[in-house]
Amino acid sequence: MNIDKKKPLLQLTVGEFLDLQKASATEKKYEYGLKGLAKMLGCSRSKASVIKSSGILDDAIVQNGNLIIIDKDKAMQLLTQNKK
């Protein structure tokens, strides 16, 4: 993607504009709740609950009451470190 940075936005082609959007879009870094953890790990919600309760992901999880926020990158790093 070689777009002249001095080119006015109104002069971009549709393709150039879409390329810029794709380049600036970042992947979602967080999952929420047991459902999000299960989706991230590709398992059932009950298995996600067991994994969360094991303590392996404690450094990647912030919980306040029923609200659970999981840092995806940190969780995957912790899971790979704790392979048996």
Biopython code that builds the backbone (N, CA, C, O; Angstrom):
import numpy as np
from Bio.PDB.StructureBuilder import StructureBuilder

atoms = [
    (1, "MET", "N", (0.847, -1.170, 0.000)),
    (1, "MET", "CA", (0.000, 0.000, 0.000)),
    (1, "MET", "C", (0.893, 1.234, 0.000)),
    (1, "MET", "O", (1.443, 1.617, 1.033)),
    (2, "ASN", "N", (1.027, 1.836, -1.143)),
    (2, "ASN", "CA", (1.832, 3.046, -1.286)),
    (2, "ASN", "C", (0.920, 4.206, -1.638)),
    (2, "ASN", "O", (0.657, 4.475, -2.811)),
    (3, "ILE", "N", (0.446, 4.882, -0.621)),
    (3, "ILE", "CA", (-0.421, 6.036, -0.817)),
    (3, "ILE", "C", (0.359, 7.267, -0.397)),
    (3, "ILE", "O", (0.952, 7.308, 0.681)),
    (4, "ASP", "N", (0.350, 8.261, -1.256)),
    (4, "ASP", "CA", (1.020, 9.521, -0.947)),
    (4, "ASP", "C", (0.352, 10.154, 0.267)),
    (4, "ASP", "O", (-0.849, 10.422, 0.259)),
    (5, "LYS", "N", (1.141, 10.387, 1.306)),
    (5, "LYS", "CA", (0.583, 10.922, 2.554)),
    (5, "LYS", "C", (0.129, 12.364, 2.416)),
    (5, "LYS", "O", (-0.593, 12.870, 3.275)),
    (6, "LYS", "N", (0.540, 13.027, 1.354)),
    (6, "LYS", "CA", (0.126, 14.410, 1.139)),
    (6, "LYS", "C", (-1.097, 14.508, 0.235)),
    (6, "LYS", "O", (-1.588, 15.602, -0.045)),
    (7, "LYS", "N", (-1.581, 13.362, -0.216)),
    (7, "LYS", "CA", (-2.749, 13.319, -1.097)),
    (7, "LYS", "C", (-4.003, 13.647, -0.279)),
    (7, "LYS", "O", (-4.218, 13.046, 0.773)),
    (8, "PRO", "N", (-4.826, 14.581, -0.739)),
    (8, "PRO", "CA", (-6.056, 14.905, -0.002)),
    (8, "PRO", "C", (-6.992, 13.698, 0.082)),
    (8, "PRO", "O", (-7.080, 12.897, -0.850)),
    (9, "LEU", "N", (-7.673, 13.586, 1.191)),
    (9, "LEU", "CA", (-8.575, 12.459, 1.430)),
    (9, "LEU", "C", (-9.635, 12.335, 0.340)),
    (9, "LEU", "O", (-10.001, 11.225, -0.046)),
    (10, "LEU", "N", (-10.125, 13.456, -0.154)),
    (10, "LEU", "CA", (-11.171, 13.425, -1.179)),
    (10, "LEU", "C", (-10.675, 12.891, -2.519)),
    (10, "LEU", "O", (-11.483, 12.559, -3.385)),
    (11, "GLN", "N", (-9.366, 12.806, -2.699)),
    (11, "GLN", "CA", (-8.818, 12.316, -3.960)),
    (11, "GLN", "C", (-8.481, 10.826, -3.911)),
    (11, "GLN", "O", (-8.011, 10.271, -4.904)),
    (12, "LEU", "N", (-8.712, 10.173, -2.776)),
    (12, "LEU", "CA", (-8.436, 8.736, -2.677)),
    (12, "LEU", "C", (-9.461, 7.948, -3.483)),
    (12, "LEU", "O", (-10.631, 8.323, -3.560)),
    (13, "THR", "N", (-9.011, 6.862, -4.074)),
    (13, "THR", "CA", (-9.950, 5.954, -4.719)),
    (13, "THR", "C", (-10.627, 5.127, -3.619)),
    (13, "THR", "O", (-10.174, 5.124, -2.474)),
    (14, "VAL", "N", (-11.684, 4.446, -3.959)),
    (14, "VAL", "CA", (-12.378, 3.601, -2.985)),
    (14, "VAL", "C", (-11.436, 2.513, -2.478)),
    (14, "VAL", "O", (-11.421, 2.208, -1.286)),
    (15, "GLY", "N", (-10.666, 1.938, -3.367)),
    (15, "GLY", "CA", (-9.722, 0.895, -2.977)),
    (15, "GLY", "C", (-8.671, 1.400, -2.010)),
    (15, "GLY", "O", (-8.344, 0.727, -1.033)),
    (16, "GLU", "N", (-8.139, 2.586, -2.280)),
    (16, "GLU", "CA", (-7.147, 3.169, -1.375)),
    (16, "GLU", "C", (-7.749, 3.451, -0.002)),
    (16, "GLU", "O", (-7.114, 3.217, 1.026)),
    (17, "PHE", "N", (-8.969, 3.953, 0.001)),
    (17, "PHE", "CA", (-9.647, 4.240, 1.269)),
    (17, "PHE", "C", (-9.880, 2.964, 2.069)),
    (17, "PHE", "O", (-9.663, 2.940, 3.280)),
    (18, "LEU", "N", (-10.323, 1.901, 1.394)),
    (18, "LEU", "CA", (-10.549, 0.636, 2.084)),
    (18, "LEU", "C", (-9.248, 0.041, 2.601)),
    (18, "LEU", "O", (-9.221, -0.544, 3.684)),
    (19, "ASP", "N", (-8.172, 0.184, 1.841)),
    (19, "ASP", "CA", (-6.866, -0.289, 2.300)),
    (19, "ASP", "C", (-6.431, 0.453, 3.559)),
    (19, "ASP", "O", (-5.870, -0.148, 4.474)),
    (20, "LEU", "N", (-6.687, 1.749, 3.606)),
    (20, "LEU", "CA", (-6.351, 2.532, 4.800)),
    (20, "LEU", "C", (-7.156, 2.075, 6.005)),
    (20, "LEU", "O", (-6.630, 1.987, 7.115)),
    (21, "GLN", "N", (-8.430, 1.784, 5.786)),
    (21, "GLN", "CA", (-9.275, 1.317, 6.893)),
    (21, "GLN", "C", (-8.792, -0.026, 7.420)),
    (21, "GLN", "O", (-8.733, -0.233, 8.632)),
    (22, "LYS", "N", (-8.449, -0.935, 6.523)),
    (22, "LYS", "CA", (-7.963, -2.253, 6.938)),
    (22, "LYS", "C", (-6.651, -2.128, 7.702)),
    (22, "LYS", "O", (-6.434, -2.828, 8.691)),
    (23, "ALA", "N", (-5.788, -1.246, 7.248)),
    (23, "ALA", "CA", (-4.490, -1.068, 7.890)),
    (23, "ALA", "C", (-4.630, -0.465, 9.281)),
    (23, "ALA", "O", (-3.843, -0.771, 10.176)),
    (24, "SER", "N", (-5.629, 0.390, 9.463)),
    (24, "SER", "CA", (-5.775, 1.053, 10.756)),
    (24, "SER", "C", (-6.646, 0.261, 11.723)),
    (24, "SER", "O", (-6.627, 0.518, 12.926)),
    (25, "ALA", "N", (-7.399, -0.689, 11.214)),
    (25, "ALA", "CA", (-8.259, -1.484, 12.085)),
    (25, "ALA", "C", (-7.405, -2.435, 12.912)),
    (25, "ALA", "O", (-6.540, -3.133, 12.383)),
    (26, "THR", "N", (-7.654, -2.453, 14.192)),
    (26, "THR", "CA", (-6.922, -3.361, 15.065)),
    (26, "THR", "C", (-7.869, -4.433, 15.560)),
    (26, "THR", "O", (-9.069, -4.208, 15.717)),
    (27, "GLU", "N", (-7.309, -5.590, 15.800)),
    (27, "GLU", "CA", (-8.112, -6.706, 16.286)),
    (27, "GLU", "C", (-8.540, -6.426, 17.720)),
    (27, "GLU", "O", (-7.801, -5.829, 18.501)),
    (28, "LYS", "N", (-9.729, -6.864, 18.042)),
    (28, "LYS", "CA", (-10.236, -6.695, 19.391)),
    (28, "LYS", "C", (-9.305, -7.389, 20.381)),
    (28, "LYS", "O", (-8.973, -8.563, 20.211)),
    (29, "LYS", "N", (-8.890, -6.667, 21.408)),
    (29, "LYS", "CA", (-7.906, -7.193, 22.341)),
    (29, "LYS", "C", (-8.537, -7.851, 23.560)),
    (29, "LYS", "O", (-7.842, -8.506, 24.337)),
    (30, "TYR", "N", (-9.839, -7.686, 23.739)),
    (30, "TYR", "CA", (-10.467, -8.190, 24.943)),
    (30, "TYR", "C", (-11.684, -9.045, 24.613)),
    (30, "TYR", "O", (-12.350, -8.839, 23.598)),
    (31, "GLU", "N", (-11.960, -10.006, 25.486)),
    (31, "GLU", "CA", (-13.197, -10.775, 25.448)),
    (31, "GLU", "C", (-13.890, -10.539, 26.780)),
    (31, "GLU", "O", (-13.251, -10.194, 27.774)),
    (32, "TYR", "N", (-15.180, -10.723, 26.789)),
    (32, "TYR", "CA", (-15.964, -10.429, 27.983)),
    (32, "TYR", "C", (-16.774, -11.650, 28.399)),
    (32, "TYR", "O", (-17.447, -12.271, 27.575)),
    (33, "GLY", "N", (-16.704, -11.990, 29.685)),
    (33, "GLY", "CA", (-17.512, -13.054, 30.259)),
    (33, "GLY", "C", (-17.019, -14.443, 29.901)),
    (33, "GLY", "O", (-16.083, -14.618, 29.120)),
    (34, "LEU", "N", (-17.678, -15.423, 30.499)),
    (34, "LEU", "CA", (-17.332, -16.824, 30.226)),
    (34, "LEU", "C", (-17.626, -17.198, 28.782)),
    (34, "LEU", "O", (-16.925, -18.015, 28.185)),
    (35, "LYS", "N", (-18.664, -16.597, 28.232)),
    (35, "LYS", "CA", (-18.998, -16.871, 26.832)),
    (35, "LYS", "C", (-17.863, -16.421, 25.910)),
    (35, "LYS", "O", (-17.516, -17.126, 24.963)),
    (36, "GLY", "N", (-17.288, -15.252, 26.184)),
    (36, "GLY", "CA", (-16.163, -14.759, 25.397)),
    (36, "GLY", "C", (-14.923, -15.623, 25.569)),
    (36, "GLY", "O", (-14.199, -15.882, 24.608)),
    (37, "LEU", "N", (-14.679, -16.071, 26.809)),
    (37, "LEU", "CA", (-13.538, -16.958, 27.063)),
    (37, "LEU", "C", (-13.726, -18.278, 26.322)),
    (37, "LEU", "O", (-12.783, -18.800, 25.727)),
    (38, "ALA", "N", (-14.936, -18.812, 26.359)),
    (38, "ALA", "CA", (-15.218, -20.066, 25.654)),
    (38, "ALA", "C", (-15.030, -19.904, 24.154)),
    (38, "ALA", "O", (-14.482, -20.790, 23.498)),
    (39, "LYS", "N", (-15.482, -18.776, 23.605)),
    (39, "LYS", "CA", (-15.317, -18.516, 22.174)),
    (39, "LYS", "C", (-13.834, -18.425, 21.818)),
    (39, "LYS", "O", (-13.395, -18.958, 20.799)),
    (40, "MET", "N", (-13.070, -17.742, 22.672)),
    (40, "MET", "CA", (-11.645, -17.563, 22.431)),
    (40, "MET", "C", (-10.905, -18.901, 22.457)),
    (40, "MET", "O", (-10.008, -19.130, 21.646)),
    (41, "LEU", "N", (-11.274, -19.776, 23.380)),
    (41, "LEU", "CA", (-10.597, -21.061, 23.543)),
    (41, "LEU", "C", (-11.200, -22.165, 22.686)),
    (41, "LEU", "O", (-10.597, -23.226, 22.528)),
    (42, "GLY", "N", (-12.383, -21.925, 22.133)),
    (42, "GLY", "CA", (-13.033, -22.943, 21.316)),
    (42, "GLY", "C", (-13.547, -24.104, 22.137)),
    (42, "GLY", "O", (-13.431, -25.261, 21.733)),
    (43, "CYS", "N", (-14.120, -23.793, 23.298)),
    (43, "CYS", "CA", (-14.636, -24.839, 24.175)),
    (43, "CYS", "C", (-16.007, -24.426, 24.704)),
    (43, "CYS", "O", (-16.520, -23.363, 24.353)),
    (44, "SER", "N", (-16.595, -25.268, 25.547)),
    (44, "SER", "CA", (-17.901, -24.958, 26.126)),
    (44, "SER", "C", (-17.743, -23.943, 27.257)),
    (44, "SER", "O", (-16.640, -23.718, 27.755)),
    (45, "ARG", "N", (-18.858, -23.338, 27.651)),
    (45, "ARG", "CA", (-18.822, -22.383, 28.754)),
    (45, "ARG", "C", (-18.451, -23.070, 30.061)),
    (45, "ARG", "O", (-17.773, -22.476, 30.900)),
    (46, "SER", "N", (-18.883, -24.308, 30.243)),
    (46, "SER", "CA", (-18.545, -25.012, 31.485)),
    (46, "SER", "C", (-17.042, -25.308, 31.547)),
    (46, "SER", "O", (-16.435, -25.202, 32.613)),
    (47, "LYS", "N", (-16.445, -25.676, 30.423)),
    (47, "LYS", "CA", (-14.995, -25.920, 30.387)),
    (47, "LYS", "C", (-14.234, -24.603, 30.591)),
    (47, "LYS", "O", (-13.198, -24.583, 31.255)),
    (48, "ALA", "N", (-14.745, -23.504, 30.021)),
    (48, "ALA", "CA", (-14.133, -22.189, 30.219)),
    (48, "ALA", "C", (-14.171, -21.807, 31.695)),
    (48, "ALA", "O", (-13.221, -21.222, 32.214)),
    (49, "SER", "N", (-15.249, -22.132, 32.357)),
    (49, "SER", "CA", (-15.379, -21.860, 33.792)),
    (49, "SER", "C", (-14.349, -22.654, 34.590)),
    (49, "SER", "O", (-13.756, -22.133, 35.535)),
    (50, "VAL", "N", (-14.138, -23.908, 34.214)),
    (50, "VAL", "CA", (-13.145, -24.752, 34.886)),
    (50, "VAL", "C", (-11.747, -24.168, 34.688)),
    (50, "VAL", "O", (-10.961, -24.106, 35.633)),
    (51, "ILE", "N", (-11.436, -23.742, 33.467)),
    (51, "ILE", "CA", (-10.124, -23.168, 33.169)),
    (51, "ILE", "C", (-9.929, -21.871, 33.946)),
    (51, "ILE", "O", (-8.856, -21.635, 34.500)),
    (52, "LYS", "N", (-10.967, -21.025, 33.988)),
    (52, "LYS", "CA", (-10.879, -19.767, 34.737)),
    (52, "LYS", "C", (-10.668, -20.040, 36.220)),
    (52, "LYS", "O", (-9.854, -19.377, 36.862)),
    (53, "SER", "N", (-11.387, -21.001, 36.764)),
    (53, "SER", "CA", (-11.287, -21.337, 38.190)),
    (53, "SER", "C", (-9.950, -21.971, 38.556)),
    (53, "SER", "O", (-9.551, -21.942, 39.720)),
    (54, "SER", "N", (-9.255, -22.542, 37.579)),
    (54, "SER", "CA", (-7.981, -23.194, 37.858)),
    (54, "SER", "C", (-6.906, -22.197, 38.281)),
    (54, "SER", "O", (-5.935, -22.572, 38.938)),
    (55, "GLY", "N", (-7.077, -20.929, 37.906)),
    (55, "GLY", "CA", (-6.116, -19.902, 38.286)),
    (55, "GLY", "C", (-5.032, -19.650, 37.263)),
    (55, "GLY", "O", (-4.221, -18.739, 37.430)),
    (56, "ILE", "N", (-5.006, -20.445, 36.203)),
    (56, "ILE", "CA", (-3.981, -20.290, 35.167)),
    (56, "ILE", "C", (-4.053, -18.908, 34.522)),
    (56, "ILE", "O", (-3.023, -18.318, 34.195)),
    (57, "LEU", "N", (-5.257, -18.398, 34.341)),
    (57, "LEU", "CA", (-5.450, -17.142, 33.625)),
    (57, "LEU", "C", (-5.644, -15.936, 34.539)),
    (57, "LEU", "O", (-6.072, -14.879, 34.073)),
    (58, "ASP", "N", (-5.343, -16.070, 35.815)),
    (58, "ASP", "CA", (-5.596, -14.985, 36.768)),
    (58, "ASP", "C", (-4.950, -13.659, 36.360)),
    (58, "ASP", "O", (-5.546, -12.601, 36.563)),
    (59, "ASP", "N", (-3.760, -13.697, 35.798)),
    (59, "ASP", "CA", (-3.079, -12.465, 35.403)),
    (59, "ASP", "C", (-3.715, -11.816, 34.171)),
    (59, "ASP", "O", (-3.471, -10.639, 33.903)),
    (60, "ALA", "N", (-4.516, -12.559, 33.428)),
    (60, "ALA", "CA", (-5.134, -12.035, 32.213)),
    (60, "ALA", "C", (-6.593, -11.648, 32.429)),
    (60, "ALA", "O", (-7.228, -11.110, 31.523)),
    (61, "ILE", "N", (-7.129, -11.914, 33.615)),
    (61, "ILE", "CA", (-8.551, -11.697, 33.873)),
    (61, "ILE", "C", (-8.737, -10.631, 34.944)),
    (61, "ILE", "O", (-8.081, -10.652, 35.986)),
    (62, "VAL", "N", (-9.635, -9.708, 34.670)),
    (62, "VAL", "CA", (-10.068, -8.730, 35.656)),
    (62, "VAL", "C", (-11.545, -9.005, 35.898)),
    (62, "VAL", "O", (-12.337, -9.073, 34.958)),
    (63, "GLN", "N", (-11.905, -9.160, 37.158)),
    (63, "GLN", "CA", (-13.304, -9.440, 37.470)),
    (63, "GLN", "C", (-13.774, -8.492, 38.556)),
    (63, "GLN", "O", (-13.108, -8.309, 39.575)),
    (64, "ASN", "N", (-14.942, -7.887, 38.320)),
    (64, "ASN", "CA", (-15.593, -7.019, 39.288)),
    (64, "ASN", "C", (-17.045, -7.465, 39.360)),
    (64, "ASN", "O", (-17.848, -7.126, 38.491)),
    (65, "GLY", "N", (-17.382, -8.223, 40.395)),
    (65, "GLY", "CA", (-18.719, -8.788, 40.475)),
    (65, "GLY", "C", (-18.916, -9.796, 39.362)),
    (65, "GLY", "O", (-18.144, -10.745, 39.229)),
    (66, "ASN", "N", (-19.951, -9.588, 38.563)),
    (66, "ASN", "CA", (-20.229, -10.503, 37.455)),
    (66, "ASN", "C", (-19.513, -10.120, 36.163)),
    (66, "ASN", "O", (-19.520, -10.888, 35.201)),
    (67, "LEU", "N", (-18.898, -8.944, 36.134)),
    (67, "LEU", "CA", (-18.203, -8.484, 34.933)),
    (67, "LEU", "C", (-16.820, -9.119, 34.857)),
    (67, "LEU", "O", (-16.007, -8.975, 35.770)),
    (68, "ILE", "N", (-16.562, -9.828, 33.752)),
    (68, "ILE", "CA", (-15.277, -10.488, 33.531)),
    (68, "ILE", "C", (-14.684, -9.946, 32.235)),
    (68, "ILE", "O", (-15.327, -9.978, 31.185)),
    (69, "ILE", "N", (-13.450, -9.450, 32.321)),
    (69, "ILE", "CA", (-12.746, -8.942, 31.142)),
    (69, "ILE", "C", (-11.459, -9.732, 30.997)),
    (69, "ILE", "O", (-10.670, -9.834, 31.936)),
    (70, "ILE", "N", (-11.251, -10.297, 29.796)),
    (70, "ILE", "CA", (-10.082, -11.134, 29.538)),
    (70, "ILE", "C", (-9.198, -10.466, 28.496)),
    (70, "ILE", "O", (-9.666, -10.130, 27.408)),
    (71, "ASP", "N", (-7.931, -10.274, 28.818)),
    (71, "ASP", "CA", (-6.937, -9.781, 27.862)),
    (71, "ASP", "C", (-6.527, -10.978, 27.014)),
    (71, "ASP", "O", (-5.868, -11.895, 27.504)),
    (72, "LYS", "N", (-6.919, -10.967, 25.733)),
    (72, "LYS", "CA", (-6.705, -12.127, 24.866)),
    (72, "LYS", "C", (-5.236, -12.476, 24.698)),
    (72, "LYS", "O", (-4.860, -13.644, 24.794)),
    (73, "ASP", "N", (-4.406, -11.477, 24.450)),
    (73, "ASP", "CA", (-2.981, -11.745, 24.227)),
    (73, "ASP", "C", (-2.334, -12.351, 25.463)),
    (73, "ASP", "O", (-1.591, -13.327, 25.367)),
    (74, "LYS", "N", (-2.616, -11.774, 26.616)),
    (74, "LYS", "CA", (-2.028, -12.261, 27.864)),
    (74, "LYS", "C", (-2.533, -13.669, 28.182)),
    (74, "LYS", "O", (-1.763, -14.516, 28.635)),
    (75, "ALA", "N", (-3.822, -13.921, 27.946)),
    (75, "ALA", "CA", (-4.390, -15.242, 28.221)),
    (75, "ALA", "C", (-3.737, -16.309, 27.352)),
    (75, "ALA", "O", (-3.409, -17.389, 27.843)),
    (76, "MET", "N", (-3.545, -16.024, 26.077)),
    (76, "MET", "CA", (-2.921, -17.001, 25.194)),
    (76, "MET", "C", (-1.467, -17.237, 25.588)),
    (76, "MET", "O", (-0.974, -18.362, 25.501)),
    (77, "GLN", "N", (-0.781, -16.186, 26.019)),
    (77, "GLN", "CA", (0.595, -16.317, 26.483)),
    (77, "GLN", "C", (0.651, -17.223, 27.724)),
    (77, "GLN", "O", (1.510, -18.100, 27.817)),
    (78, "LEU", "N", (-0.260, -17.007, 28.664)),
    (78, "LEU", "CA", (-0.285, -17.810, 29.886)),
    (78, "LEU", "C", (-0.627, -19.272, 29.591)),
    (78, "LEU", "O", (-0.070, -20.185, 30.201)),
    (79, "LEU", "N", (-1.543, -19.481, 28.655)),
    (79, "LEU", "CA", (-1.913, -20.857, 28.303)),
    (79, "LEU", "C", (-0.750, -21.599, 27.656)),
    (79, "LEU", "O", (-0.548, -22.783, 27.929)),
    (80, "THR", "N", (0.004, -20.938, 26.819)),
    (80, "THR", "CA", (1.134, -21.607, 26.174)),
    (80, "THR", "C", (2.261, -21.881, 27.171)),
    (80, "THR", "O", (2.995, -22.859, 27.025)),
    (81, "GLN", "N", (2.398, -21.027, 28.175)),
    (81, "GLN", "CA", (3.419, -21.253, 29.193)),
    (81, "GLN", "C", (3.069, -22.412, 30.117)),
    (81, "GLN", "O", (3.954, -23.088, 30.642)),
    (82, "ASN", "N", (1.762, -22.640, 30.312)),
    (82, "ASN", "CA", (1.316, -23.653, 31.265)),
    (82, "ASN", "C", (0.889, -24.953, 30.594)),
    (82, "ASN", "O", (0.133, -25.728, 31.181)),
    (83, "LYS", "N", (1.361, -25.206, 29.374)),
    (83, "LYS", "CA", (1.051, -26.483, 28.706)),
    (83, "LYS", "C", (1.620, -27.625, 29.520)),
    (83, "LYS", "O", (2.711, -27.527, 30.083)),
    (84, "LYS", "N", (0.868, -28.701, 29.572)),
    (84, "LYS", "CA", (1.339, -29.882, 30.321)),
    (84, "LYS", "C", (1.827, -30.932, 29.369)),
    (84, "LYS", "O", (2.264, -32.000, 29.799)),
]
sb = StructureBuilder()
sb.init_structure("model")
sb.init_model(0)
sb.init_chain("A")
sb.init_seg("    ")
for serial, (resi, resn, name, xyz) in enumerate(atoms, 1):
    if name == "N":
        sb.init_residue(resn, " ", resi, " ")
    sb.init_atom(name, np.array(xyz, "f"), 0.0, 1.0, " ", f" {name:<3s}", serial, name[0])
structure = sb.get_structure()
